[in-house]
Amino acid sequence: MSSFIKCEGYVPALGLYETQKAIGALKRAFEDRLSEKLNLCRVSAPLFVAPETGLNDDLNGVERPVEFDIKETGKNAQIVHSLAKWKRYALGKYGFPAGQGLYTDMNAVRRDEEMDNLHSIYVDQWDWEKVITKEDRTESYLKATVQKIVSAICEAQEVICRLYPELGSERLSPDVSFVTTQELEDMWPECTPREREDKYLAEHKTAFIMQIGGPLKSGQKHDGRAPDYDDWTLNGDIVFWNSLLGRAFEVSSMGIRVDAAAMDRQLTAAGADERRKLAFHRDLLEGKLPLTVGGGIGQSRLCMLLLRKAHIGEVQVSIWDDGTAAKCAQSGIELL
């Protein structure tokens, strides 16, 4: 157990069976609105990929993928960390035009993930990606896309709260405050990145924290990002204030993806020039892949937030350490 946030007097708004029904209704409501607002169609996606393709997400570059050998091929495969790169490859293969995109269910095993109220080794999210034009690679386009996603989340909350009035009258704010990681550091240089987010979200309630991946003026990073999918100058996290936990609560990491110039620059900055030899990276550097915007939206995270749950284990089935299980039992949290 990395940490545990205890919510004094916590009583779940929904029981186990009602929670399961609400999860299904919430996912359907959100998917419908996300696909409509961003012009996305649903596709099938891989659970694992070949390491030599370069399609797996390297996250912060230190997480170990779950890897296994395949009897018939004599080669290894890796369970995906996310589909950040595969989606872009798929858009090119399917011939999607600018303005259209795809979304899919992504399931992953991140064995090095910490365990706390928000984190599990099992990850489930909606991965989405959309083809854009060169002229769309702007901060204004990114912000407009963020607004549409936040709108879809708020509308889905209205649907689920009508179905389950016991969830209460509190609502997420649809008004997005945009702030860069450097602006957060300038406001609170003495704080950690997470503490800065907590302070900012306590006041602004809904925010998009921009420009994640590169070093700040202090020389430290706000958070890590792989150098080969998001453009670090045109990305960010969608974060809400979670009043139950009393902290900032990230539901999505997203951004305008690297073009050849950004990929070249970021691979060098990250000391990852060896990736240039991988198939995905070669295609991108040679201009063979479409320009895109995309991201991941946590399914369990969103269900946890909108169903007023104190722990992610209340909305997904995973494996927990003994410390987490004991703390949850003491706090009225029933793990699935």
C-alpha contacts under 8 A as a table, 3 or more apart, distances in Angstrom:
res1	aa1	res2	aa2	distance
1	M	4	F	7.41
1	M	114	E	7.15
1	M	115	M	5.14
1	M	116	D	6.15
1	M	321	D	6.36
1	M	323	G	5.90
1	M	324	T	5.58
2	S	114	E	5.76
2	S	115	M	5.38
2	S	116	D	5.75
3	S	115	M	7.17
3	S	116	D	5.21
3	S	117	N	7.70
4	F	116	D	5.46
4	F	117	N	6.08
4	F	324	T	7.49
4	F	327	K	7.59
5	I	116	D	7.80
5	I	117	N	6.54
5	I	245	L	6.80
6	K	245	L	7.85
6	K	331	S	6.74
7	C	10	Y	5.45
7	C	244	L	6.99
7	C	245	L	6.57
7	C	310	A	7.09
7	C	331	S	7.41
8	E	331	S	7.73
9	G	331	S	7.95
10	Y	310	A	7.76
10	Y	331	S	7.01
10	Y	332	G	6.53
11	V	332	G	6.63
12	P	15	G	6.76
12	P	308	R	7.24
12	P	309	K	6.46
12	P	333	I	7.74
13	A	166	E	6.14
13	A	167	L	5.80
13	A	307	L	7.53
13	A	308	R	6.83
13	A	309	K	7.89
14	L	18	E	5.72
14	L	19	T	5.56
14	L	166	E	7.52
14	L	167	L	7.67
14	L	307	L	7.74
15	G	18	E	5.34
15	G	19	T	5.85
16	L	19	T	5.10
16	L	20	Q	6.41
17	Y	20	Q	5.20
17	Y	21	K	6.51
18	E	21	K	5.15
18	E	22	A	6.02
19	T	22	A	4.98
19	T	23	I	6.08
19	T	307	L	7.75
19	T	315	V	7.52
20	Q	23	I	5.21
20	Q	24	G	6.59
20	Q	315	V	7.75
21	K	24	G	5.35
21	K	25	A	6.38
22	A	25	A	5.05
22	A	26	L	5.91
22	A	160	I	7.12
22	A	164	Y	7.91
22	A	307	L	7.81
23	I	26	L	5.14
23	I	27	K	6.11
23	I	303	C	6.30
23	I	315	V	7.58
24	G	27	K	5.31
24	G	28	R	6.31
25	A	28	R	5.29
25	A	29	A	6.16
25	A	160	I	7.07
26	L	29	A	5.13
26	L	30	F	6.11
26	L	156	A	6.52
26	L	157	Q	7.70
26	L	159	V	7.72
26	L	160	I	6.02
26	L	303	C	7.23
27	K	30	F	5.26
27	K	31	E	6.00
27	K	299	Q	7.59
27	K	303	C	8.00
28	R	31	E	5.27
28	R	32	D	6.19
29	A	32	D	5.45
29	A	33	R	6.51
29	A	156	A	5.42
29	A	159	V	7.10
30	F	33	R	5.23
30	F	34	L	5.99
30	F	152	A	6.30
30	F	153	I	6.38
30	F	155	E	7.80
30	F	156	A	5.16
31	E	34	L	5.12
31	E	35	S	6.00
32	D	35	S	5.49
32	D	36	E	6.23
33	R	36	E	5.15
33	R	37	K	6.06
33	R	152	A	5.30
33	R	155	E	7.79
33	R	156	A	7.55
34	L	37	K	5.34
34	L	38	L	6.07
34	L	39	N	7.96
34	L	40	L	7.62
34	L	148	K	7.91
34	L	149	I	6.49
34	L	152	A	5.68
35	S	38	L	5.47
35	S	39	N	5.33
35	S	40	L	4.49
35	S	41	C	6.39
35	S	103	Y	7.63
36	E	39	N	5.17
36	E	40	L	6.75
37	K	148	K	6.23
37	K	149	I	7.66
37	K	152	A	7.46
38	L	100	Q	7.62
38	L	101	G	7.59
38	L	130	K	7.93
38	L	145	T	7.63
38	L	148	K	7.34
39	N	99	G	7.20
39	N	100	Q	5.46
39	N	101	G	6.31
40	L	100	Q	5.99
40	L	101	G	4.53
40	L	102	L	4.61
40	L	103	Y	6.18
40	L	128	W	7.80
40	L	130	K	7.35
41	C	101	G	6.41
41	C	102	L	4.73
41	C	103	Y	6.11
42	R	102	L	5.61
42	R	103	Y	5.00
42	R	104	T	5.65
43	V	102	L	6.44
43	V	103	Y	6.27
43	V	104	T	5.55
44	S	104	T	6.25
44	S	105	D	7.79
45	A	104	T	6.52
45	A	105	D	7.37
45	A	106	M	7.34
46	P	49	V	6.92
46	P	80	V	7.85
47	L	79	I	5.81
47	L	80	V	6.02
47	L	106	M	7.52
47	L	107	N	6.80
47	L	108	A	7.30
48	F	77	A	6.20
48	F	78	Q	5.18
48	F	79	I	4.08
48	F	80	V	5.18
49	V	53	T	7.61
49	V	55	L	6.97
49	V	56	N	6.79
49	V	77	A	5.52
49	V	78	Q	5.44
49	V	79	I	6.53
49	V	80	V	6.59
50	A	53	T	5.78
50	A	54	G	7.84
50	A	55	L	7.78
50	A	76	N	6.65
50	A	77	A	4.70
50	A	78	Q	6.20
51	P	54	G	5.99
51	P	55	L	7.33
51	P	56	N	7.01
51	P	76	N	7.37
51	P	77	A	6.22
51	P	78	Q	6.27
52	E	278	L	6.56
52	E	279	A	7.67
53	T	56	N	7.87
53	T	278	L	5.94
53	T	279	A	5.40
53	T	280	F	6.30
54	G	275	R	7.48
54	G	278	L	5.42
54	G	279	A	6.40
54	G	280	F	5.70
54	G	281	H	7.16
55	L	83	L	7.67
55	L	84	A	7.99
55	L	85	K	5.33
55	L	86	W	5.56
55	L	280	F	6.38
56	N	78	Q	7.71
56	N	80	V	5.59
56	N	81	H	6.43
56	N	82	S	6.84
56	N	83	L	6.91
56	N	84	A	7.76
56	N	85	K	6.84
56	N	86	W	7.51
57	D	80	V	6.89
57	D	81	H	5.44
57	D	82	S	5.51
57	D	83	L	6.70
57	D	84	A	6.25
57	D	85	K	6.82
57	D	226	A	7.42
58	D	61	G	5.08
58	D	62	V	7.71
58	D	63	E	7.28
58	D	81	H	7.22
58	D	226	A	5.94
59	L	62	V	7.63
59	L	63	E	7.02
59	L	81	H	7.36
59	L	224	G	7.47
59	L	225	R	6.01
59	L	226	A	5.27
60	N	63	E	6.79
60	N	224	G	5.12
60	N	225	R	5.51
60	N	226	A	5.71
61	G	226	A	6.74
63	E	110	R	7.50
63	E	111	R	7.89
63	E	112	D	5.93
64	R	110	R	7.64
64	R	111	R	7.16
64	R	112	D	6.72
65	P	78	Q	6.21
65	P	79	I	6.58
65	P	80	V	7.41
65	P	81	H	6.99
65	P	109	V	7.90
65	P	110	R	6.89
65	P	111	R	7.48
66	V	78	Q	5.68
66	V	79	I	5.59
66	V	109	V	7.04
66	V	110	R	7.54
66	V	111	R	7.30
67	E	76	N	6.66
67	E	77	A	5.65
67	E	78	Q	4.39
67	E	79	I	6.45
68	F	76	N	5.45
68	F	77	A	5.59
68	F	78	Q	6.56
69	D	74	G	6.80
69	D	75	K	5.72
69	D	76	N	4.19
69	D	77	A	6.27
70	I	73	T	5.67
70	I	74	G	5.69
70	I	75	K	5.73
70	I	76	N	5.86
70	I	77	A	7.14
71	K	74	G	5.49
71	K	75	K	7.70
79	I	108	A	6.54
79	I	109	V	6.94
80	V	83	L	6.74
80	V	107	N	7.85
80	V	108	A	5.78
80	V	109	V	7.58
81	H	108	A	5.51
81	H	109	V	6.82
81	H	110	R	6.57
82	S	106	M	6.76
82	S	107	N	7.78
82	S	108	A	6.74
82	S	127	D	7.76
83	L	86	W	5.10
83	L	87	K	5.92
83	L	106	M	7.04
83	L	127	D	6.62
84	A	87	K	5.94
84	A	88	R	7.24
84	A	127	D	7.49
84	A	229	Y	6.58
84	A	294	G	7.63
84	A	295	G	7.02
84	A	296	G	7.97
85	K	88	R	5.44
85	K	89	Y	6.52
85	K	229	Y	6.46
85	K	280	F	7.76
86	W	89	Y	5.07
86	W	90	A	6.07
87	K	90	A	4.96
87	K	91	L	6.19
87	K	102	L	7.77
87	K	128	W	7.33
87	K	129	E	6.10
88	R	91	L	5.18
88	R	92	G	6.53
88	R	129	E	6.80
88	R	289	L	7.05
88	R	290	P	7.05
88	R	292	T	6.93
89	Y	92	G	5.35
89	Y	93	K	6.30
89	Y	280	F	7.63
89	Y	289	L	6.64
90	A	93	K	4.95
90	A	94	Y	5.98
91	L	94	Y	5.25
91	L	95	G	6.03
91	L	96	F	5.49
91	L	101	G	7.17
91	L	102	L	7.58
91	L	129	E	7.88
91	L	130	K	7.72
91	L	131	V	7.25
91	L	290	P	7.34
92	G	95	G	5.14
92	G	96	F	6.58
92	G	289	L	5.88
92	G	290	P	5.97
96	F	100	Q	6.25
96	F	101	G	6.74
96	F	131	V	6.91
97	P	100	Q	5.93
97	P	131	V	6.45
98	A	130	K	7.54
98	A	131	V	4.62
98	A	132	I	4.82
98	A	133	T	6.20
99	G	130	K	6.66
99	G	131	V	5.70
99	G	132	I	5.82
100	Q	130	K	5.59
100	Q	131	V	5.88
101	G	128	W	7.32
101	G	129	E	5.47
101	G	130	K	3.78
101	G	131	V	5.93
102	L	128	W	5.57
102	L	129	E	5.53
102	L	130	K	6.36
103	Y	126	W	6.52
103	Y	127	D	5.52
103	Y	128	W	4.04
103	Y	129	E	6.48
104	T	126	W	5.67
104	T	127	D	5.44
104	T	128	W	6.45
105	D	124	D	7.18
105	D	125	Q	6.06
105	D	126	W	5.01
105	D	127	D	6.32
106	M	123	V	7.83
106	M	124	D	5.60
106	M	125	Q	5.28
106	M	126	W	6.02
106	M	127	D	6.08
107	N	122	Y	7.40
107	N	123	V	5.68
107	N	124	D	4.62
107	N	125	Q	6.76
108	A	122	Y	5.97
108	A	123	V	5.02
108	A	124	D	6.50
109	V	121	I	5.59
109	V	122	Y	4.93
109	V	123	V	6.19
110	R	113	E	5.55
110	R	120	S	7.96
110	R	121	I	4.81
110	R	122	Y	6.38
110	R	123	V	7.14
111	R	121	I	5.30
112	D	121	I	7.17
113	E	119	H	6.97
113	E	120	S	6.45
113	E	121	I	5.44
114	E	119	H	6.15
114	E	120	S	6.78
114	E	121	I	7.49
115	M	118	L	7.53
115	M	119	H	5.11
115	M	120	S	5.40
115	M	121	I	7.45
115	M	320	W	7.54
115	M	324	T	7.72
116	D	119	H	5.28
116	D	120	S	7.26
116	D	311	H	7.82
116	D	324	T	7.41
117	N	310	A	6.78
117	N	311	H	4.47
117	N	312	I	5.77
117	N	313	G	7.74
118	L	301	R	7.16
118	L	311	H	6.42
118	L	312	I	5.51
119	H	312	I	6.91
120	S	123	V	6.78
120	S	312	I	7.47
120	S	313	G	7.82
120	S	318	S	7.02
120	S	319	I	7.99
120	S	320	W	7.98
121	I	318	S	7.21
121	I	319	I	7.65
122	Y	318	S	6.16
123	V	298	G	7.73
123	V	300	S	7.94
124	D	298	G	6.15
124	D	299	Q	5.66
124	D	300	S	6.53
125	Q	296	G	5.99
125	Q	297	I	5.21
125	Q	298	G	4.19
125	Q	299	Q	4.67
125	Q	300	S	7.38
126	W	296	G	5.54
126	W	297	I	5.09
126	W	298	G	6.42
126	W	299	Q	6.50
127	D	294	G	7.67
127	D	295	G	5.93
127	D	296	G	4.42
127	D	297	I	6.51
128	W	294	G	5.46
128	W	295	G	5.64
128	W	296	G	6.34
129	E	292	T	6.60
129	E	293	V	5.77
129	E	294	G	4.05
129	E	295	G	6.57
130	K	292	T	5.36
130	K	293	V	5.40
130	K	294	G	6.08
131	V	290	P	6.41
131	V	291	L	5.84
131	V	292	T	4.43
131	V	293	V	6.64
132	I	136	D	5.95
132	I	137	R	7.61
132	I	290	P	7.68
132	I	291	L	5.53
132	I	292	T	5.10
132	I	293	V	6.78
133	T	136	D	5.18
133	T	137	R	7.11
133	T	291	L	6.38
133	T	292	T	7.84
134	K	137	R	5.64
134	K	291	L	7.02
135	E	138	T	7.16
136	D	141	Y	5.87
137	R	141	Y	6.92
137	R	142	L	7.74
137	R	234	L	7.96
137	R	256	I	6.58
138	T	141	Y	5.37
138	T	142	L	6.41
138	T	234	L	7.29
139	E	142	L	5.01
139	E	143	K	6.13
139	E	234	L	6.26
140	S	143	K	5.12
140	S	144	A	6.20
141	Y	144	A	5.14
141	Y	145	T	6.28
142	L	145	T	5.20
142	L	146	V	6.33
142	L	234	L	7.12
142	L	235	N	7.72
142	L	255	G	6.93
142	L	256	I	6.82
143	K	146	V	5.03
143	K	147	Q	6.28
144	A	147	Q	5.13
144	A	148	K	6.49
145	T	148	K	5.19
145	T	149	I	6.49
146	V	149	I	5.20
146	V	150	V	6.23
146	V	208	F	7.57
146	V	238	I	7.53
147	Q	150	V	5.19
147	Q	151	S	6.07
147	Q	174	P	7.97
147	Q	176	V	6.94
148	K	151	S	5.01
148	K	152	A	6.24
149	I	152	A	5.04
149	I	153	I	6.32
150	V	153	I	5.06
150	V	154	C	6.21
150	V	174	P	6.23
150	V	176	V	7.82
151	S	154	C	5.16
151	S	155	E	6.11
151	S	174	P	6.18
152	A	155	E	5.18
152	A	156	A	6.13
153	I	156	A	5.12
153	I	157	Q	6.24
154	C	157	Q	5.02
154	C	158	E	6.46
154	C	171	R	7.75
154	C	172	L	6.41
154	C	173	S	7.62
154	C	174	P	6.45
155	E	158	E	5.13
155	E	159	V	6.50
156	A	159	V	5.09
156	A	160	I	6.33
157	Q	160	I	5.23
157	Q	161	C	6.02
157	Q	171	R	7.57
157	Q	306	L	6.26
158	E	161	C	5.22
158	E	162	R	6.21
159	V	162	R	5.34
159	V	163	L	6.51
160	I	163	L	5.08
160	I	164	Y	6.02
161	C	164	Y	4.87
161	C	165	P	5.16
161	C	166	E	7.68
161	C	167	L	6.10
161	C	168	G	7.29
161	C	169	S	7.93
162	R	165	P	5.65
164	Y	167	L	5.98
165	P	168	G	5.81
165	P	169	S	7.80
167	L	307	L	6.62
167	L	308	R	6.89
172	L	205	K	7.55
172	L	206	T	7.48
172	L	240	F	7.43
173	S	176	V	7.59
173	S	205	K	6.39
173	S	206	T	5.96
174	P	206	T	7.05
175	D	206	T	6.48
176	V	206	T	5.15
176	V	207	A	4.99
176	V	208	F	6.68
177	S	204	H	6.53
177	S	206	T	6.22
177	S	207	A	4.51
177	S	208	F	6.27
178	F	207	A	5.69
178	F	208	F	4.96
178	F	209	I	6.25
178	F	210	M	7.21
179	V	183	E	6.47
179	V	184	L	7.20
179	V	207	A	7.32
179	V	208	F	6.41
179	V	209	I	5.22
179	V	210	M	6.01
180	T	183	E	5.15
180	T	184	L	6.46
180	T	209	I	5.49
180	T	210	M	4.45
180	T	211	Q	5.87
181	T	184	L	5.06
181	T	185	E	6.30
181	T	209	I	6.34
181	T	210	M	6.02
181	T	211	Q	6.14
181	T	212	I	6.70
181	T	216	L	7.67
181	T	222	H	6.34
182	Q	185	E	5.01
182	Q	186	D	6.12
182	Q	216	L	6.03
182	Q	217	K	7.39
183	E	186	D	5.01
183	E	187	M	6.21
184	L	187	M	5.10
184	L	188	W	6.24
184	L	189	P	7.83
184	L	193	P	7.99
184	L	196	R	6.17
184	L	197	E	7.68
184	L	200	Y	7.92
185	E	188	W	5.24
185	E	189	P	4.82
185	E	191	C	7.83
185	E	193	P	7.61
185	E	196	R	7.37
185	E	216	L	7.89
186	D	189	P	5.63
188	W	191	C	5.56
188	W	196	R	6.38
189	P	192	T	7.95
191	C	194	R	7.98
191	C	195	E	5.74
191	C	196	R	6.08
192	T	195	E	5.14
192	T	196	R	6.26
193	P	196	R	5.10
193	P	197	E	6.37
193	P	222	H	5.48
193	P	223	D	7.63
194	R	197	E	5.07
194	R	198	D	6.25
195	E	198	D	5.04
195	E	199	K	6.24
196	R	199	K	5.18
196	R	200	Y	6.16
197	E	200	Y	5.14
197	E	201	L	5.96
197	E	248	A	6.02
198	D	201	L	5.30
198	D	202	A	5.99
198	D	241	W	7.91
198	D	247	R	5.27
198	D	248	A	4.81
199	K	202	A	5.33
199	K	203	E	6.90
200	Y	203	E	5.57
200	Y	204	H	6.14
200	Y	205	K	7.94
201	L	204	H	4.88
201	L	205	K	4.74
201	L	206	T	6.48
201	L	207	A	6.87
201	L	239	V	7.68
201	L	240	F	6.72
201	L	241	W	5.38
201	L	247	R	7.56
201	L	248	A	5.70
202	A	205	K	5.89
202	A	241	W	6.23
202	A	247	R	7.25
202	A	248	A	7.36
204	H	207	A	6.78
204	H	241	W	8.00
205	K	240	F	5.59
205	K	241	W	4.72
206	T	238	I	7.65
206	T	239	V	5.94
206	T	240	F	4.54
206	T	241	W	6.38
207	A	238	I	6.02
207	A	239	V	5.32
207	A	240	F	6.43
208	F	236	G	6.29
208	F	237	D	5.48
208	F	238	I	4.66
208	F	239	V	6.16
209	I	212	I	7.86
209	I	236	G	5.16
209	I	237	D	5.23
209	I	238	I	6.68
209	I	239	V	7.42
210	M	233	T	7.67
210	M	234	L	7.12
210	M	235	N	5.63
210	M	236	G	4.09
210	M	237	D	6.70
211	Q	214	G	7.56
211	Q	232	W	5.30
211	Q	233	T	4.85
211	Q	234	L	6.02
211	Q	235	N	5.36
211	Q	236	G	5.67
212	I	221	K	7.61
212	I	222	H	6.37
212	I	223	D	6.16
212	I	224	G	7.05
212	I	225	R	6.77
212	I	232	W	5.59
212	I	233	T	7.41
212	I	235	N	6.48
212	I	236	G	5.89
213	G	221	K	6.45
213	G	222	H	7.11
213	G	223	D	6.02
213	G	224	G	5.04
213	G	225	R	4.69
213	G	226	A	7.44
213	G	227	P	7.72
213	G	232	W	5.41
214	G	221	K	6.05
214	G	224	G	7.84
214	G	232	W	6.37
215	P	218	S	7.52
215	P	219	G	5.24
215	P	220	Q	5.20
215	P	221	K	4.50
215	P	222	H	7.42
216	L	219	G	5.24
216	L	220	Q	5.56
216	L	221	K	5.77
216	L	222	H	7.27
217	K	220	Q	7.45
221	K	224	G	6.65
225	R	230	D	7.60
225	R	232	W	7.85
226	A	229	Y	6.68
226	A	230	D	7.42
227	P	230	D	6.89
227	P	231	D	7.71
227	P	232	W	7.85
227	P	263	M	6.79
227	P	266	Q	5.14
227	P	267	L	5.65
227	P	270	A	6.55
228	D	231	D	7.98
228	D	258	V	6.67
228	D	263	M	5.67
228	D	266	Q	7.17
228	D	267	L	6.88
228	D	281	H	7.73
229	Y	257	R	5.26
229	Y	258	V	5.54
229	Y	263	M	7.71
230	D	234	L	7.35
230	D	235	N	6.20
230	D	254	M	7.41
230	D	255	G	5.60
230	D	256	I	5.97
230	D	257	R	4.34
230	D	258	V	5.46
231	D	234	L	5.30
231	D	235	N	6.20
231	D	255	G	6.91
231	D	256	I	6.02
231	D	257	R	5.18
231	D	258	V	4.58
231	D	259	D	7.75
231	D	262	A	6.24
231	D	263	M	7.67
232	W	235	N	5.72
234	L	255	G	5.79
234	L	256	I	5.58
234	L	257	R	7.85
235	N	253	S	7.84
235	N	254	M	5.79
235	N	255	G	3.74
235	N	256	I	6.02
236	G	253	S	5.98
236	G	254	M	5.73
236	G	255	G	6.06
237	D	250	E	6.63
237	D	251	V	7.56
237	D	252	S	5.53
237	D	253	S	4.46
237	D	254	M	6.25
238	I	250	E	5.88
238	I	251	V	5.97
238	I	252	S	5.11
238	I	253	S	6.51
238	I	254	M	7.98
239	V	248	A	6.37
239	V	249	F	5.33
239	V	250	E	4.21
239	V	251	V	6.04
239	V	252	S	7.29
240	F	248	A	5.87
240	F	249	F	5.16
240	F	250	E	6.37
240	F	251	V	7.60
241	W	246	G	7.33
241	W	247	R	6.02
241	W	248	A	4.78
241	W	249	F	5.85
242	N	245	L	5.59
242	N	246	G	5.64
242	N	247	R	5.55
242	N	248	A	6.01
242	N	249	F	5.85
242	N	305	L	6.99
243	S	246	G	4.75
243	S	247	R	6.93
244	L	308	R	7.18
244	L	309	K	8.00
244	L	310	A	6.93
245	L	310	A	6.76
250	E	253	S	7.87
250	E	301	R	7.90
251	V	297	I	5.76
251	V	298	G	5.49
251	V	301	R	5.90
251	V	302	L	6.25
252	S	295	G	6.97
252	S	296	G	5.58
252	S	297	I	4.43
252	S	298	G	6.24
253	S	295	G	5.67
253	S	296	G	5.75
253	S	297	I	6.96
254	M	293	V	7.71
254	M	294	G	5.65
254	M	295	G	3.83
254	M	296	G	6.33
255	G	293	V	5.74
255	G	294	G	5.77
255	G	295	G	6.32
256	I	292	T	6.23
256	I	293	V	4.15
256	I	294	G	6.47
257	R	291	L	7.00
257	R	292	T	5.64
257	R	293	V	5.47
257	R	294	G	7.13
258	V	261	A	7.52
258	V	262	A	5.16
258	V	263	M	5.41
258	V	291	L	7.84
259	D	262	A	5.36
259	D	263	M	6.04
259	D	284	L	7.25
259	D	285	L	7.71
259	D	291	L	6.64
260	A	263	M	5.14
260	A	264	D	6.07
260	A	284	L	6.05
260	A	285	L	4.66
260	A	286	E	7.29
260	A	287	G	6.70
261	A	264	D	5.16
261	A	265	R	6.21
261	A	285	L	7.82
262	A	265	R	5.07
262	A	266	Q	5.98
263	M	266	Q	5.23
263	M	267	L	5.93
263	M	285	L	7.30
264	D	267	L	5.50
264	D	268	T	6.48
264	D	285	L	7.42
265	R	268	T	5.48
265	R	269	A	6.29
266	Q	269	A	4.86
266	Q	270	A	5.96
267	L	270	A	5.20
267	L	271	G	6.10
267	L	272	A	4.92
267	L	273	D	5.40
267	L	275	R	7.77
268	T	271	G	5.12
268	T	272	A	6.11
268	T	273	D	5.75
269	A	272	A	7.69
272	A	275	R	5.94
273	D	276	R	5.71
274	E	277	K	6.24
275	R	278	L	5.44
275	R	281	H	6.63
276	R	281	H	5.34
276	R	282	R	5.87
277	K	281	H	6.85
277	K	282	R	6.22
278	L	281	H	5.42
278	L	282	R	6.10
279	A	282	R	5.19
279	A	283	D	6.21
280	F	283	D	5.29
280	F	284	L	6.29
281	H	284	L	5.12
281	H	285	L	6.07
282	R	285	L	5.23
282	R	286	E	6.08
283	D	286	E	5.14
283	D	287	G	6.29
283	D	288	K	5.05
283	D	289	L	6.33
284	L	287	G	5.10
284	L	288	K	5.66
284	L	289	L	5.39
285	L	288	K	7.65
287	G	290	P	7.68
297	I	302	L	7.77
298	G	301	R	4.95
298	G	302	L	5.95
299	Q	302	L	5.27
299	Q	303	C	6.19
300	S	303	C	5.05
300	S	304	M	5.90
300	S	312	I	6.48
300	S	315	V	6.02
300	S	316	Q	6.41
301	R	304	M	5.09
301	R	305	L	6.21
301	R	312	I	6.82
302	L	305	L	5.14
302	L	306	L	6.09
303	C	306	L	5.33
303	C	307	L	5.65
303	C	315	V	6.74
304	M	307	L	5.44
304	M	308	R	5.97
304	M	309	K	4.89
304	M	310	A	7.23
304	M	311	H	7.08
304	M	312	I	6.01
304	M	314	E	7.56
304	M	315	V	6.37
305	L	308	R	5.39
305	L	309	K	6.43
306	L	309	K	7.86
309	K	312	I	7.26
309	K	314	E	6.70
309	K	315	V	7.90
310	A	314	E	7.71
310	A	333	I	7.30
311	H	314	E	5.72
311	H	315	V	7.91
311	H	333	I	7.20
312	I	315	V	5.68
312	I	316	Q	6.51
313	G	316	Q	5.22
313	G	317	V	6.29
313	G	318	S	6.89
313	G	334	E	7.80
313	G	335	L	4.97
313	G	336	L	6.01
314	E	317	V	7.86
314	E	333	I	7.17
314	E	334	E	6.23
314	E	335	L	5.02
314	E	336	L	5.65
315	V	336	L	7.01
316	Q	336	L	6.33
317	V	335	L	7.62
317	V	336	L	5.16
318	S	336	L	7.62
320	W	324	T	6.24
320	W	325	A	6.37
321	D	324	T	5.50
321	D	325	A	6.41
322	D	325	A	5.11
322	D	326	A	6.11
323	G	326	A	5.24
323	G	327	K	6.18
324	T	327	K	5.19
324	T	328	C	6.09
325	A	328	C	5.25
325	A	329	A	6.20
325	A	335	L	7.63
326	A	329	A	5.17
326	A	330	Q	6.26
327	K	330	Q	5.16
327	K	331	S	6.23
328	C	331	S	5.03
328	C	332	G	6.30
328	C	333	I	4.77
328	C	334	E	6.78
328	C	335	L	7.42
329	A	332	G	5.58
329	A	333	I	5.71
329	A	334	E	6.60
330	Q	333	I	7.58
